[in-house]
Amino acid sequence: MVASTESQRPDDGRWSDKLLPLLGIALVTGGLVLLGWFAYLWFTPGEAPYQYRLIKEGEAKQFQNLN
């Protein structure tokens, strides 16, 4: 006895059947990329807004203007 094949879909399929899974994969991948980017920005230290420069070395007695 041969089973009825009317309820089965044809082999070629429709492109809309593949759209939803591909869209879901793309959205999840994009979300993971954004999370990685924010984590990178969060844990990467920024540049200091100041820089110290050594002008002169010596004892405290040599620098009278530093009260």
Backbone atoms as SQL, in Angstrom:
CREATE TABLE atoms (id INTEGER PRIMARY KEY, chain TEXT, resi INTEGER, resn TEXT, atom TEXT, x REAL, y REAL, z REAL);
INSERT INTO atoms VALUES
  (1, 'A', 1, 'MET', 'N', 0.832, -1.166, 0.000),
  (2, 'A', 1, 'MET', 'CA', 0.000, 0.000, 0.000),
  (3, 'A', 1, 'MET', 'C', 0.890, 1.246, 0.000),
  (4, 'A', 2, 'VAL', 'N', 0.547, 2.218, -0.800),
  (5, 'A', 2, 'VAL', 'CA', 1.332, 3.439, -0.933),
  (6, 'A', 2, 'VAL', 'C', 0.669, 4.527, -0.106),
  (7, 'A', 3, 'ALA', 'N', 1.467, 5.230, 0.705),
  (8, 'A', 3, 'ALA', 'CA', 0.944, 6.307, 1.549),
  (9, 'A', 3, 'ALA', 'C', 0.682, 7.538, 0.697),
  (10, 'A', 4, 'SER', 'N', -0.283, 8.299, 1.121),
  (11, 'A', 4, 'SER', 'CA', -0.626, 9.516, 0.398),
  (12, 'A', 4, 'SER', 'C', 0.455, 10.573, 0.613),
  (13, 'A', 5, 'THR', 'N', 0.845, 11.243, -0.440),
  (14, 'A', 5, 'THR', 'CA', 1.887, 12.274, -0.361),
  (15, 'A', 5, 'THR', 'C', 1.314, 13.671, -0.547),
  (16, 'A', 6, 'GLU', 'N', -0.005, 13.794, -0.518),
  (17, 'A', 6, 'GLU', 'CA', -0.603, 15.108, -0.736),
  (18, 'A', 6, 'GLU', 'C', -0.311, 16.056, 0.421),
  (19, 'A', 7, 'SER', 'N', -0.182, 15.569, 1.632),
  (20, 'A', 7, 'SER', 'CA', 0.043, 16.443, 2.773),
  (21, 'A', 7, 'SER', 'C', 1.511, 16.847, 2.916),
  (22, 'A', 8, 'GLN', 'N', 2.386, 16.182, 2.163),
  (23, 'A', 8, 'GLN', 'CA', 3.800, 16.535, 2.244),
  (24, 'A', 8, 'GLN', 'C', 4.103, 17.701, 1.316),
  (25, 'A', 9, 'ARG', 'N', 5.068, 18.494, 1.711),
  (26, 'A', 9, 'ARG', 'CA', 5.440, 19.650, 0.892),
  (27, 'A', 9, 'ARG', 'C', 6.324, 19.189, -0.263),
  (28, 'A', 10, 'PRO', 'N', 6.330, 19.935, -1.328),
  (29, 'A', 10, 'PRO', 'CA', 7.229, 19.592, -2.433),
  (30, 'A', 10, 'PRO', 'C', 8.681, 19.821, -2.020),
  (31, 'A', 11, 'ASP', 'N', 9.595, 19.212, -2.743),
  (32, 'A', 11, 'ASP', 'CA', 11.005, 19.287, -2.415),
  (33, 'A', 11, 'ASP', 'C', 11.606, 20.675, -2.603),
  (34, 'A', 12, 'ASP', 'N', 11.073, 21.446, -3.550),
  (35, 'A', 12, 'ASP', 'CA', 11.688, 22.747, -3.817),
  (36, 'A', 12, 'ASP', 'C', 11.467, 23.738, -2.670),
  (37, 'A', 13, 'GLY', 'N', 10.364, 23.682, -1.970),
  (38, 'A', 13, 'GLY', 'CA', 10.104, 24.572, -0.834),
  (39, 'A', 13, 'GLY', 'C', 9.950, 26.017, -1.283),
  (40, 'A', 14, 'ARG', 'N', 9.469, 26.822, -0.387),
  (41, 'A', 14, 'ARG', 'CA', 9.313, 28.248, -0.679),
  (42, 'A', 14, 'ARG', 'C', 10.428, 29.016, 0.009),
  (43, 'A', 15, 'TRP', 'N', 10.813, 30.161, -0.543),
  (44, 'A', 15, 'TRP', 'CA', 11.871, 30.959, 0.068),
  (45, 'A', 15, 'TRP', 'C', 11.400, 31.551, 1.378),
  (46, 'A', 16, 'SER', 'N', 10.098, 31.761, 1.540),
  (47, 'A', 16, 'SER', 'CA', 9.599, 32.336, 2.778),
  (48, 'A', 16, 'SER', 'C', 9.706, 31.353, 3.948),
  (49, 'A', 17, 'ASP', 'N', 9.814, 30.052, 3.654),
  (50, 'A', 17, 'ASP', 'CA', 9.990, 29.074, 4.727),
  (51, 'A', 17, 'ASP', 'C', 11.383, 29.185, 5.353),
  (52, 'A', 18, 'LYS', 'N', 12.338, 29.691, 4.605),
  (53, 'A', 18, 'LYS', 'CA', 13.700, 29.820, 5.102),
  (54, 'A', 18, 'LYS', 'C', 13.980, 31.214, 5.659),
  (55, 'A', 19, 'LEU', 'N', 13.088, 32.160, 5.427),
  (56, 'A', 19, 'LEU', 'CA', 13.325, 33.540, 5.832),
  (57, 'A', 19, 'LEU', 'C', 13.325, 33.703, 7.347),
  (58, 'A', 20, 'LEU', 'N', 12.368, 33.140, 8.025),
  (59, 'A', 20, 'LEU', 'CA', 12.260, 33.321, 9.474),
  (60, 'A', 20, 'LEU', 'C', 13.447, 32.726, 10.226),
  (61, 'A', 21, 'PRO', 'N', 13.884, 31.502, 9.937),
  (62, 'A', 21, 'PRO', 'CA', 15.084, 31.011, 10.634),
  (63, 'A', 21, 'PRO', 'C', 16.341, 31.828, 10.332),
  (64, 'A', 22, 'LEU', 'N', 16.508, 32.246, 9.085),
  (65, 'A', 22, 'LEU', 'CA', 17.673, 33.060, 8.744),
  (66, 'A', 22, 'LEU', 'C', 17.626, 34.415, 9.427),
  (67, 'A', 23, 'LEU', 'N', 16.442, 34.990, 9.528),
  (68, 'A', 23, 'LEU', 'CA', 16.293, 36.271, 10.219),
  (69, 'A', 23, 'LEU', 'C', 16.607, 36.109, 11.705),
  (70, 'A', 24, 'GLY', 'N', 16.156, 35.031, 12.298),
  (71, 'A', 24, 'GLY', 'CA', 16.456, 34.775, 13.706),
  (72, 'A', 24, 'GLY', 'C', 17.937, 34.590, 13.940),
  (73, 'A', 25, 'ILE', 'N', 18.602, 33.841, 13.080),
  (74, 'A', 25, 'ILE', 'CA', 20.048, 33.634, 13.211),
  (75, 'A', 25, 'ILE', 'C', 20.786, 34.959, 13.047),
  (76, 'A', 26, 'ALA', 'N', 20.359, 35.769, 12.091),
  (77, 'A', 26, 'ALA', 'CA', 21.013, 37.062, 11.878),
  (78, 'A', 26, 'ALA', 'C', 20.821, 37.986, 13.080),
  (79, 'A', 27, 'LEU', 'N', 19.639, 38.004, 13.670),
  (80, 'A', 27, 'LEU', 'CA', 19.385, 38.866, 14.828),
  (81, 'A', 27, 'LEU', 'C', 20.180, 38.400, 16.050),
  (82, 'A', 28, 'VAL', 'N', 20.252, 37.114, 16.271),
  (83, 'A', 28, 'VAL', 'CA', 21.024, 36.596, 17.408),
  (84, 'A', 28, 'VAL', 'C', 22.502, 36.897, 17.211),
  (85, 'A', 29, 'THR', 'N', 23.016, 36.699, 16.002),
  (86, 'A', 29, 'THR', 'CA', 24.418, 36.992, 15.721),
  (87, 'A', 29, 'THR', 'C', 24.716, 38.478, 15.906),
  (88, 'A', 30, 'GLY', 'N', 23.837, 39.326, 15.417),
  (89, 'A', 30, 'GLY', 'CA', 24.022, 40.772, 15.598),
  (90, 'A', 30, 'GLY', 'C', 23.995, 41.168, 17.067),
  (91, 'A', 31, 'GLY', 'N', 23.113, 40.563, 17.842),
  (92, 'A', 31, 'GLY', 'CA', 23.060, 40.846, 19.274),
  (93, 'A', 31, 'GLY', 'C', 24.327, 40.421, 19.993),
  (94, 'A', 32, 'LEU', 'N', 24.874, 39.277, 19.620),
  (95, 'A', 32, 'LEU', 'CA', 26.117, 38.822, 20.235),
  (96, 'A', 32, 'LEU', 'C', 27.287, 39.723, 19.859),
  (97, 'A', 33, 'VAL', 'N', 27.296, 40.196, 18.632),
  (98, 'A', 33, 'VAL', 'CA', 28.351, 41.127, 18.207),
  (99, 'A', 33, 'VAL', 'C', 28.247, 42.431, 18.998),
  (100, 'A', 34, 'LEU', 'N', 27.041, 42.946, 19.174),
  (101, 'A', 34, 'LEU', 'CA', 26.858, 44.176, 19.951),
  (102, 'A', 34, 'LEU', 'C', 27.261, 43.986, 21.405),
  (103, 'A', 35, 'LEU', 'N', 26.907, 42.843, 21.997),
  (104, 'A', 35, 'LEU', 'CA', 27.308, 42.573, 23.372),
  (105, 'A', 35, 'LEU', 'C', 28.825, 42.489, 23.505),
  (106, 'A', 36, 'GLY', 'N', 29.475, 41.876, 22.547),
  (107, 'A', 36, 'GLY', 'CA', 30.932, 41.805, 22.564),
  (108, 'A', 36, 'GLY', 'C', 31.573, 43.173, 22.430),
  (109, 'A', 37, 'TRP', 'N', 30.992, 44.007, 21.593),
  (110, 'A', 37, 'TRP', 'CA', 31.519, 45.355, 21.388),
  (111, 'A', 37, 'TRP', 'C', 31.373, 46.187, 22.665),
  (112, 'A', 38, 'PHE', 'N', 30.212, 46.126, 23.304),
  (113, 'A', 38, 'PHE', 'CA', 30.003, 46.867, 24.547),
  (114, 'A', 38, 'PHE', 'C', 30.907, 46.344, 25.657),
  (115, 'A', 39, 'ALA', 'N', 31.123, 45.047, 25.718),
  (116, 'A', 39, 'ALA', 'CA', 32.030, 44.485, 26.724),
  (117, 'A', 39, 'ALA', 'C', 33.459, 44.970, 26.468),
  (118, 'A', 40, 'TYR', 'N', 33.860, 45.024, 25.221),
  (119, 'A', 40, 'TYR', 'CA', 35.194, 45.524, 24.886),
  (120, 'A', 40, 'TYR', 'C', 35.337, 46.984, 25.317),
  (121, 'A', 41, 'LEU', 'N', 34.336, 47.803, 25.015),
  (122, 'A', 41, 'LEU', 'CA', 34.397, 49.212, 25.401),
  (123, 'A', 41, 'LEU', 'C', 34.366, 49.385, 26.910),
  (124, 'A', 42, 'TRP', 'N', 33.640, 48.531, 27.595),
  (125, 'A', 42, 'TRP', 'CA', 33.508, 48.640, 29.050),
  (126, 'A', 42, 'TRP', 'C', 34.838, 48.311, 29.745),
  (127, 'A', 43, 'PHE', 'N', 35.550, 47.288, 29.274),
  (128, 'A', 43, 'PHE', 'CA', 36.753, 46.826, 29.945),
  (129, 'A', 43, 'PHE', 'C', 38.046, 47.419, 29.397),
  (130, 'A', 44, 'THR', 'N', 37.984, 48.195, 28.328),
  (131, 'A', 44, 'THR', 'CA', 39.164, 48.838, 27.782),
  (132, 'A', 44, 'THR', 'C', 39.331, 50.205, 28.448),
  (133, 'A', 45, 'PRO', 'N', 40.456, 50.427, 29.126),
  (134, 'A', 45, 'PRO', 'CA', 40.631, 51.725, 29.778),
  (135, 'A', 45, 'PRO', 'C', 40.844, 52.828, 28.744),
  (136, 'A', 46, 'GLY', 'N', 40.312, 53.968, 29.044),
  (137, 'A', 46, 'GLY', 'CA', 40.467, 55.101, 28.145),
  (138, 'A', 46, 'GLY', 'C', 41.777, 55.823, 28.413),
  (139, 'A', 47, 'GLU', 'N', 42.070, 56.786, 27.584),
  (140, 'A', 47, 'GLU', 'CA', 43.287, 57.566, 27.755),
  (141, 'A', 47, 'GLU', 'C', 43.099, 58.539, 28.913),
  (142, 'A', 48, 'ALA', 'N', 44.135, 58.701, 29.721),
  (143, 'A', 48, 'ALA', 'CA', 44.060, 59.612, 30.863),
  (144, 'A', 48, 'ALA', 'C', 43.942, 61.057, 30.371),
  (145, 'A', 49, 'PRO', 'N', 43.126, 61.880, 31.041),
  (146, 'A', 49, 'PRO', 'CA', 42.966, 63.267, 30.595),
  (147, 'A', 49, 'PRO', 'C', 44.137, 64.157, 31.018),
  (148, 'A', 50, 'TYR', 'N', 45.150, 63.598, 31.638),
  (149, 'A', 50, 'TYR', 'CA', 46.294, 64.380, 32.087),
  (150, 'A', 50, 'TYR', 'C', 47.568, 63.568, 31.863),
  (151, 'A', 51, 'GLN', 'N', 48.700, 64.254, 31.841),
  (152, 'A', 51, 'GLN', 'CA', 49.995, 63.587, 31.721),
  (153, 'A', 51, 'GLN', 'C', 50.988, 64.347, 32.602),
  (154, 'A', 52, 'TYR', 'N', 51.768, 63.604, 33.361),
  (155, 'A', 52, 'TYR', 'CA', 52.791, 64.207, 34.202),
  (156, 'A', 52, 'TYR', 'C', 54.113, 64.228, 33.456),
  (157, 'A', 53, 'ARG', 'N', 54.857, 65.303, 33.666),
  (158, 'A', 53, 'ARG', 'CA', 56.148, 65.441, 33.033),
  (159, 'A', 53, 'ARG', 'C', 57.165, 65.780, 34.108),
  (160, 'A', 54, 'LEU', 'N', 58.245, 65.051, 34.161),
  (161, 'A', 54, 'LEU', 'CA', 59.296, 65.298, 35.130),
  (162, 'A', 54, 'LEU', 'C', 60.144, 66.462, 34.647),
  (163, 'A', 55, 'ILE', 'N', 60.153, 67.544, 35.417),
  (164, 'A', 55, 'ILE', 'CA', 60.914, 68.731, 35.040),
  (165, 'A', 55, 'ILE', 'C', 62.237, 68.784, 35.788),
  (166, 'A', 56, 'LYS', 'N', 62.169, 68.514, 37.108),
  (167, 'A', 56, 'LYS', 'CA', 63.370, 68.610, 37.911),
  (168, 'A', 56, 'LYS', 'C', 63.266, 67.652, 39.081),
  (169, 'A', 57, 'GLU', 'N', 64.356, 67.039, 39.447),
  (170, 'A', 57, 'GLU', 'CA', 64.398, 66.153, 40.596),
  (171, 'A', 57, 'GLU', 'C', 65.206, 66.799, 41.711),
  (172, 'A', 58, 'GLY', 'N', 64.866, 66.414, 42.943),
  (173, 'A', 58, 'GLY', 'CA', 65.638, 66.924, 44.069),
  (174, 'A', 58, 'GLY', 'C', 64.863, 66.787, 45.362),
  (175, 'A', 59, 'GLU', 'N', 65.450, 67.306, 46.434),
  (176, 'A', 59, 'GLU', 'CA', 64.809, 67.254, 47.739),
  (177, 'A', 59, 'GLU', 'C', 63.773, 68.357, 47.856),
  (178, 'A', 60, 'ALA', 'N', 62.932, 68.248, 48.883),
  (179, 'A', 60, 'ALA', 'CA', 61.856, 69.212, 49.075),
  (180, 'A', 60, 'ALA', 'C', 62.376, 70.598, 49.407),
  (181, 'A', 61, 'LYS', 'N', 63.579, 70.700, 49.984),
  (182, 'A', 61, 'LYS', 'CA', 64.143, 72.006, 50.350),
  (183, 'A', 61, 'LYS', 'C', 64.450, 72.855, 49.111),
  (184, 'A', 62, 'GLN', 'N', 64.676, 72.199, 47.993),
  (185, 'A', 62, 'GLN', 'CA', 65.009, 72.946, 46.766),
  (186, 'A', 62, 'GLN', 'C', 63.795, 73.635, 46.165),
  (187, 'A', 63, 'PHE', 'N', 62.603, 73.232, 46.546),
  (188, 'A', 63, 'PHE', 'CA', 61.377, 73.782, 45.954),
  (189, 'A', 63, 'PHE', 'C', 60.634, 74.578, 47.016),
  (190, 'A', 64, 'GLN', 'N', 61.015, 75.824, 47.195),
  (191, 'A', 64, 'GLN', 'CA', 60.461, 76.666, 48.247),
  (192, 'A', 64, 'GLN', 'C', 59.026, 77.107, 47.950),
  (193, 'A', 65, 'ASN', 'N', 58.640, 77.190, 46.693),
  (194, 'A', 65, 'ASN', 'CA', 57.301, 77.661, 46.355),
  (195, 'A', 65, 'ASN', 'C', 56.214, 76.609, 46.547),
  (196, 'A', 66, 'LEU', 'N', 56.554, 75.420, 46.993),
  (197, 'A', 66, 'LEU', 'CA', 55.556, 74.380, 47.286),
  (198, 'A', 66, 'LEU', 'C', 55.259, 74.386, 48.776),
  (199, 'A', 67, 'ASN', 'N', 54.327, 75.162, 49.208),
  (200, 'A', 67, 'ASN', 'CA', 54.015, 75.278, 50.644),
  (201, 'A', 67, 'ASN', 'C', 53.287, 74.105, 51.145);
